[in-house]
């Protein structure tokens, strides 16, 4: 066993060997990797031909497939559009999301969904719900 459980992060024996700081970094890296996988999944659905940035069609596909409006029932499509535009304008590339822009967007949504949780727990919880909805969409 590698000591890493893909769903929950480092297991207890791994944590004892490497210490709590490295174990926490491992958990954070795994969640960051999950976010990258989600981003990559929707790059294919983006209208941009470059394939390295998420355009508005890829973002809309992410919202629909992950059922973001169900995860965050107080958020509207207009709210998501404004967030998308705001985050796009924070980068040098307007009208599309780089991975880091997408990560900022996901963090914003995760904290809005789970304000009482740590950043790691909020992000993990939000991504878990996104991947659950992706799995349901792929079955149907």
Phi, psi and omega in degrees: 000139182283345185088356179248124174259116187302329182278322188245356180094199184299138177277175187298319181295322177298316180299322179292325182286312187267344181094160186294328182293314180290323177299319178295318177299321179297317178299315181296321179296318180297322178290320176300318179295321177298319179296319178298319179296320178296316179301312181299322180302321184268350173300323182296336182263001182283148179281349179287138181277340183294328176078004181245000179223148183267114179275184184296324180291322175294321177296315178299320178297319176301313182299315181290308186294319180277354178054050183302323180292335174282323179293321181240080186296342180273356181263140179253168174302321179297319177300316181293321177298316179296319177297315178302311181297316180300314181289323176299319181288343177284340179262172179287341184255108183276146176077016173203162181250123167286173178300316181295326175294317177298318179299317177299319179297314179297317178301317180300314180292321181296316180292326177293323180287318187234066184295338183276349184265164173294163180302316179301310183296320178297313180296315179298315180297317180294314180296321177302316180294321177300311182292327175298316180291325175298316180299317178297316180297322181289333177284329187268000000 
